[in-house]
């Protein structure tokens, strides 16, 4: 059972933590430049971003990939 998650760097990390960490590191302006989605551009907030990302798989995957790339810097 443990081996199933051994290669998943996001195991145990919530979407909320991912968004909060990325906002703290980059800010919404830079996030909007890195990932072209409106929840980071127009009236951004963690709450509105979470709502959108939970409904939109392609956007969530882009955010997760950015988090994985950024993880060593956090």
Z-matrix of the N, CA and C atoms (Angstrom, degrees):
N
C 1 1.442
C 2 1.532 1 111.31
N 3 1.331 2 117.11 1 -40.12
C 4 1.450 3 120.27 2 -179.20
C 5 1.525 4 111.38 3 -65.88
N 6 1.308 5 117.85 4 -33.90
C 7 1.455 6 121.74 5 -177.84
C 8 1.520 7 112.91 6 -66.50
N 9 1.331 8 118.18 7 -23.50
C 10 1.454 9 121.36 8 178.81
C 11 1.519 10 111.44 9 -61.30
N 12 1.323 11 117.24 10 -33.71
C 13 1.456 12 121.40 11 -175.39
C 14 1.522 13 112.60 12 -105.01
N 15 1.309 14 117.87 13 0.18
C 16 1.460 15 121.64 14 -175.28
C 17 1.531 16 112.36 15 -61.64
N 18 1.308 17 117.64 16 -34.64
C 19 1.464 18 121.13 17 -177.93
C 20 1.524 19 113.51 18 -96.73
N 21 1.306 20 117.62 19 6.54
C 22 1.460 21 121.35 20 -179.47
C 23 1.527 22 109.40 21 -101.72
N 24 1.343 23 117.86 22 104.16
C 25 1.465 24 119.91 23 -177.74
C 26 1.529 25 113.04 24 -67.71
N 27 1.320 26 117.67 25 -14.24
C 28 1.463 27 121.13 26 -179.12
C 29 1.526 28 113.11 27 -96.49
N 30 1.325 29 117.04 28 -0.24
C 31 1.461 30 119.82 29 -178.92
C 32 1.527 31 110.35 30 -59.70
N 33 1.319 32 115.55 31 125.90
C 34 1.458 33 121.67 32 177.71
C 35 1.514 34 114.39 33 85.85
N 36 1.332 35 117.78 34 -0.80
C 37 1.463 36 121.17 35 179.76
C 38 1.524 37 107.97 36 -104.59
N 39 1.320 38 116.44 37 124.97
C 40 1.459 39 120.42 38 -178.30
C 41 1.529 40 110.55 39 -78.68
N 42 1.316 41 115.14 40 157.70
C 43 1.458 42 120.88 41 176.51
C 44 1.522 43 109.99 42 -61.03
N 45 1.314 44 116.81 43 -37.09
C 46 1.467 45 120.79 44 178.75
C 47 1.529 46 110.66 45 -60.59
N 48 1.319 47 117.00 46 -44.86
C 49 1.471 48 120.93 47 179.02
C 50 1.516 49 110.44 48 -63.53
N 51 1.316 50 117.37 49 -40.76
C 52 1.460 51 121.82 50 178.90
C 53 1.524 52 109.99 51 -59.55
N 54 1.327 53 116.81 52 -50.60
C 55 1.465 54 120.91 53 -178.31
C 56 1.526 55 110.42 54 -64.39
N 57 1.323 56 117.58 55 -45.40
C 58 1.468 57 120.58 56 -179.80
C 59 1.530 58 111.14 57 -61.01
N 60 1.323 59 117.67 58 -42.72
C 61 1.466 60 120.98 59 179.39
C 62 1.526 61 111.36 60 -65.26
N 63 1.330 62 116.78 61 -42.65
C 64 1.463 63 119.83 62 179.60
C 65 1.527 64 111.38 63 -66.32
N 66 1.323 65 117.36 64 -40.08
C 67 1.466 66 120.67 65 178.01
C 68 1.524 67 110.11 66 -64.97
N 69 1.325 68 117.04 67 -41.62
C 70 1.466 69 120.60 68 178.99
C 71 1.532 70 110.82 69 -64.14
N 72 1.316 71 117.09 70 -37.83
C 73 1.467 72 121.19 71 -176.47
C 74 1.529 73 111.81 72 -79.82
N 75 1.345 74 117.69 73 -47.52
C 76 1.457 75 122.26 74 -173.78
C 77 1.530 76 113.73 75 -101.21
N 78 1.325 77 117.42 76 -35.55
C 79 1.464 78 120.90 77 -169.16
C 80 1.517 79 109.35 78 84.81
N 81 1.326 80 116.51 79 158.75
C 82 1.466 81 120.01 80 -176.50
C 83 1.531 82 112.31 81 -66.63
N 84 1.334 83 117.90 82 -34.21
C 85 1.472 84 119.78 83 -178.78
C 86 1.527 85 111.39 84 -61.54
N 87 1.310 86 116.51 85 -47.39
C 88 1.462 87 119.97 86 179.96
C 89 1.524 88 111.12 87 -69.88
N 90 1.338 89 117.03 88 -38.10
C 91 1.471 90 119.36 89 176.73
C 92 1.521 91 110.76 90 -59.16
N 93 1.325 92 116.96 91 -40.29
C 94 1.462 93 120.99 92 179.16
C 95 1.523 94 111.24 93 -64.09
N 96 1.336 95 117.14 94 -32.13
C 97 1.457 96 120.53 95 176.61
C 98 1.527 97 111.49 96 -73.95
N 99 1.327 98 116.39 97 -38.23
C 100 1.462 99 121.03 98 -177.64
C 101 1.521 100 112.44 99 -76.04
N 102 1.337 101 115.86 100 -37.75
C 103 1.468 102 121.64 101 -179.57
C 104 1.522 103 106.94 102 -129.27
N 105 1.302 104 116.46 103 113.20
C 106 1.462 105 122.27 104 -172.96
C 107 1.539 106 111.07 105 -82.22
N 108 1.336 107 115.77 106 77.71
C 109 1.459 108 120.48 107 175.50
C 110 1.527 109 108.50 108 -132.68
N 111 1.319 110 115.76 109 143.11
C 112 1.459 111 121.23 110 -173.16
C 113 1.518 112 114.37 111 -63.69
N 114 1.322 113 118.85 112 -27.76
C 115 1.460 114 119.23 113 -178.29
C 116 1.527 115 111.51 114 -64.86
N 117 1.334 116 118.01 115 -17.25
C 118 1.459 117 121.53 116 175.06
C 119 1.530 118 111.69 117 -96.89
N 120 1.337 119 116.97 118 -12.20
C 121 1.464 120 121.11 119 -175.12
C 122 1.522 121 113.51 120 -100.78
N 123 1.313 122 116.95 121 -49.79
C 124 1.462 123 121.36 122 -171.70
C 125 1.521 124 110.20 123 -104.41
N 126 1.327 125 115.84 124 113.37
C 127 1.463 126 122.86 125 179.20
C 128 1.532 127 111.06 126 49.40
N 129 1.327 128 117.40 127 58.58
C 130 1.465 129 120.39 128 -174.26
C 131 1.522 130 113.59 129 -72.00
N 132 1.302 131 114.85 130 143.89
C 133 1.460 132 122.59 131 172.03
C 134 1.525 133 107.37 132 -154.60
N 135 1.308 134 115.62 133 159.45
C 136 1.463 135 119.51 134 178.24
C 137 1.525 136 109.15 135 -62.50
N 138 1.325 137 116.92 136 -42.42
C 139 1.471 138 120.82 137 -177.44
C 140 1.532 139 111.65 138 -61.81
N 141 1.329 140 117.17 139 -48.48
C 142 1.470 141 119.06 140 -179.05
C 143 1.526 142 110.87 141 -67.08
N 144 1.329 143 116.81 142 -35.12
C 145 1.464 144 120.09 143 177.79
C 146 1.522 145 111.03 144 -64.30
N 147 1.333 146 116.34 145 -44.21
C 148 1.464 147 120.15 146 178.95
C 149 1.523 148 111.47 147 -61.48
N 150 1.320 149 116.52 148 -42.71
C 151 1.467 150 120.80 149 179.38
C 152 1.521 151 110.30 150 -58.67
N 153 1.326 152 116.68 151 -47.27
C 154 1.460 153 120.94 152 -179.80
C 155 1.525 154 111.53 153 -66.44
N 156 1.323 155 117.26 154 -46.86
C 157 1.463 156 120.85 155 -175.14
C 158 1.522 157 112.46 156 -67.01
N 159 1.314 158 117.51 157 -30.79
C 160 1.469 159 119.97 158 177.84
C 161 1.525 160 111.83 159 -69.99
N 162 1.323 161 116.74 160 -24.00
C 163 1.464 162 120.82 161 -179.07
C 164 1.525 163 112.66 162 -95.91
N 165 1.326 164 117.37 163 -16.85
C 166 1.460 165 121.21 164 -170.42
C 167 1.522 166 110.14 165 -123.27
N 168 1.318 167 115.52 166 98.86
C 169 1.463 168 121.01 167 -173.18
C 170 1.522 169 113.29 168 -62.46
N 171 1.338 170 117.99 169 -42.55
C 172 1.469 171 119.70 170 -177.31
C 173 1.527 172 111.13 171 -62.46
N 174 1.323 173 117.16 172 -38.19
C 175 1.469 174 120.50 173 179.61
C 176 1.528 175 110.26 174 -71.16
N 177 1.325 176 116.53 175 -41.13
C 178 1.461 177 120.70 176 178.63
C 179 1.529 178 110.19 177 -60.47
N 180 1.318 179 117.32 178 -41.17
C 181 1.462 180 120.85 179 179.42
C 182 1.535 181 111.18 180 -63.33
N 183 1.320 182 116.98 181 -38.61
C 184 1.464 183 120.18 182 177.83
C 185 1.531 184 110.65 183 -65.16
N 186 1.329 185 116.75 184 -41.08
C 187 1.467 186 121.24 185 178.48
C 188 1.529 187 109.47 186 -65.60
N 189 1.307 188 117.54 187 -43.49
C 190 1.466 189 121.02 188 179.21
C 191 1.525 190 110.97 189 -62.79
N 192 1.325 191 117.84 190 -40.87
C 193 1.463 192 120.82 191 178.72
C 194 1.528 193 111.38 192 -64.82
N 195 1.315 194 117.04 193 -40.37
C 196 1.462 195 120.29 194 176.49
C 197 1.523 196 110.52 195 -63.63
N 198 1.311 197 116.68 196 -40.03
C 199 1.463 198 120.85 197 178.71
C 200 1.527 199 110.52 198 -62.44
N 201 1.318 200 117.49 199 -43.23
C 202 1.463 201 121.61 200 179.27
C 203 1.531 202 110.00 201 -62.04
N 204 1.339 203 116.64 202 -42.02
C 205 1.472 204 119.90 203 178.49
C 206 1.528 205 111.72 204 -67.46
N 207 1.335 206 116.50 205 -31.80
C 208 1.460 207 121.99 206 -175.68
C 209 1.531 208 111.24 207 -86.47
N 210 1.302 209 117.85 208 -21.77
C 211 1.476 210 122.88 209 -173.62
C 212 1.521 211 114.51 210 -47.80
N 213 1.329 212 119.46 211 -44.49
C 214 1.474 213 117.87 212 179.16
C 215 1.515 214 114.11 213 -63.05
N 216 1.330 215 117.86 214 -22.76
C 217 1.462 216 122.13 215 -178.79
C 218 1.526 217 112.47 216 -86.28
N 219 1.338 218 116.59 217 -18.57
C 220 1.472 219 119.79 218 -176.00
C 221 1.511 220 111.93 219 -75.39
